[in-house]
């Protein structure tokens, strides 16, 4: 579904990511973890076509993404849940949900929105409320639902647990587990190293723009090894 080879990203002359190799197979859940400034969000920004790589290749469903606009990638089946949610705070919850379903028939849009309300029941009673008045957890649910209404084959999530209460984090990861059983391919960027590696089929640990460790859930079950690599002790 996603292949990254020798990806190098920079802001001006400052390198952000160096020689990154990463793959996400169809139907797989992969996490990319690391501390602040490791290059995780920058990597997602490049995958979605918002910045141009200094070098390297990104392929989505076998085709290079170079030169493609973000909206083209969305139409082709890629969707991003950005860090900080980035919902339209002055619009209602219902309006936020209807925007990505605008190209569907009225019946199909209502059916798709209903599925999201069943996934996140806390949104159902807030459809007429301004999205900016939701709690942080509800805003995150809205951001995930909005991305899912784009009907993605590849869902990218940037720090979905950031700033949320532990119970809400549990709800978010439960929803992600459900998406995996539905066949949605997931690339999850997280600072919550243990939770992300327990959720994902495979995990890459990024530090200072380079992968310092990667492996399956079973291979990274050693919390000390994972913590050492996360902190850069390796």
N, C-alpha and C positions, 0 to 999 in steps of 0.2 A: 504493500500500500504506500509506504514512504521509504525512500532510500536517500541517505545523505552520505556523500563521499568527499573527504578532504575539504570540508567546509571551513573557510576562514572569513571572519567578519571583523570589521573595524569601524570605529567612529573617528573619522579623520585619520590621524596617524596612530591613534591608540587602539591596539588590538583588543578585541572582546572575546573572540572564539578562534581557536587555532586547530586546523586539521581534524575537524570533527567527523567521525564515521558513526552513523546511527541508522538502524533499520527498524521498521514497524511492519510486521506481517499482517495480512488481512485477518480481522477478527481478534487481533492480539491487543493486550493492554500493556503499554510500556511507560515507565516513569523515567523522568530526567530530574535528578535531585542535585542539590548543592547549596552552599551558603549564598548570601547576598553578594552580588557582583560576580558570580561564577560564569555568567553568560547564558543563563537559561532563557530569560525573556527575549534576549537578543536573538537566540536561535529560533524561537517561535515567530518572531517578527520577520525573519528571513524566510521561513517556511511559508508564511502567508503572503509573501510578495511585497511586504511593506518596505524592506530595505534590500539593496543589491549586494550580494556577496562579493568580497574582494577576490575570492577564488573558490573553486570547488563546485559540486553539482548537487542539486536537489531534484529528485524525481518523485512525482505523485502519480500513482497508478501506472508506473512505467514510463511516463513522459516527463522530460525536463520542465521545470517551472520557470526557468530564466526568461525574462521578458513578459511574463504573464501578469496581468493586473489582479489584485485581490478578489475583485468581484467575479472574475473568470474562474478562479479557483473555488469560490463558494458555489458557483453554478455547477462545477464539476464534482462537488461532493465534499468540500472541506469547510469546516466551521470552527471558529475560535471563541472560547469563553475567556475574555481578557482579564488580566489582573485588575483588581479594583472594580470589577463588574461592568462599568461603563454603560449602565442602563440609561434610558432617557427619563431623568428624574421628574420632569414637569409633565410628562404624559402619564396617563393612567396605566395600571398593570395590564388591562385588556388591550390598550393601544400598543403597548410594548410587544405584546404577543401577536397582535394582528399584523404588525409591520412585516416580519419575515415570511408571513403566510399570504402576502398580498398577491402572489402570482397563482394561488390556488383558487379553485371555485369556492363559492361561499360555503357550500356543504362540506367540502374537503377541509377548508380552513377551520371551520367550527369543530369538525371531528378531530383534527390534529391538535387544536388548542385544548379540547376536552381531555385528550390523552395526557397532555402535560399537567393539567389540573389534577388528574388522577395520580400522576407521579408525585406531584407536590401539592397536596390538599390545602396547605396553608395559604396558597395563592387564590383559591377559589372564592373566598369571601372578601377578597380585596380587589376584585377586577375593576371597580369604579374608582379606586383610590389612587392618588398620585404615587408613582413608583418611588419617589424620593422619601415618602413617609414610611416605607417598609423597614423592618429591622435588617441588620446586615445579613443574617441568614436567609431571610426571605428575598432580599435583593440577589443573593447568590443563586437561589433557586430560580428566580426570574431570568437571570443571565444564562443559566444552563438551558432552561426551557426555550428561550429565544434562539439559542444556537441550534437546538434540536429541531425547531420548526423549519430550519433550512434543509432538513432531511439529509444530514451529513453521513458519508461513509467513513470519514476520518474526523474525529472530534478532538480538538486541541484544547486543553484546559491549563490556564496559567494561575497557579496558586489558589485553587478553589477553597482551601480551608483557611486562608489567611484571615486572622482577626475574628474567627467564629468560635462560639462556645463549643465545648467538647460534644455535647448532645447534637448540635447542628452539624458538626463535622461528621459524626456517625451517620446522620441522615443523608448528607451529601455522598459519602462513600457507599452507602447502601444503594442510592440511586445509580451510582456509577457501576456497581456490581450488576444491577438490573440491565443497564445499557449493554454491558458485555455479553450477557446472556441473549440479548436481542441481536447480537452480531455487529454492533458498532465498534469500529476500531478506535482505540484511544491512545493518545500521547498526553501524559500528565506531567506537568512541571510542578514541583512541590519543594518546600523547605522542610516539611514534615517527613524526614527521611524514613523512619521506621514504618509509619503508616503507608507511605507510598510504595515502599519495597514489598510490604506484605500484600498490597492490593495487586500490583503489577505482575505480569508473567515474567518480564525482564526489566532490569533497572540499569541505567547509566548514571554514574556519579561524576558530575562536572565540577571542577575546581580551577579557578583562574583561567577559564576558557579551554581547558583540556579535560578529556575523560581520564580519570585516574583509577576507575574500577568499573566493571560491568559484569552482569551475570543474571542467572535466573533467580526466582524467588527462593528456591532451595539453596542455591549457591551463596546467596547473601543473607541467609538466616542467622549468621554469626553477627550479632549486633555490635560487638567490639570492632570487628573488621570494617563493618559499614561505617561506624562512627569515626574510626581512624581515617578512613579515606575521605569522608565528608569534611573533616576538619583539616585535611591536608597533611596529616601525620605521616602518610606513606612517603 
